[in-house]
Amino acid sequence: MTIEELLDCDVAALEQMTDDDLAKHFAPYLVVCNPPEHEPDVVNIGKPKRKKAAKKKAKEKLADQMRELAELHGVELEKINLPTNLQ
């Protein structure tokens, strides 16, 4: 396939076209190839940042609850081999 076949026009005809004619001829291509000239309606927003303090508080809360439950049931946590995420 040649450029002339892709553009549906030969080089001699393209050279004779005015700017307005070229704009009309290439309009279907430019719609696909050129980015919009105006601001996009959709704005990308980054991920919200995690709050480390809230995560620490949640872990502390869980640890406190675990200690309370251990005391209620008479379990000594120091003697139990807990997984690292629960220590």
Secondary structure as GFF3:
##gff-version 3
##sequence-region A 1 87
A	DSSP	alpha_helix	3	7	.	.	.	ID=ss1
A	DSSP	alpha_helix	11	16	.	.	.	ID=ss2
A	DSSP	alpha_helix	19	33	.	.	.	ID=ss3
A	DSSP	alpha_helix	52	73	.	.	.	ID=ss4
A	DSSP	three_ten_helix	77	79	.	.	.	ID=ss5
A	DSSP	three_ten_helix	84	86	.	.	.	ID=ss6
###
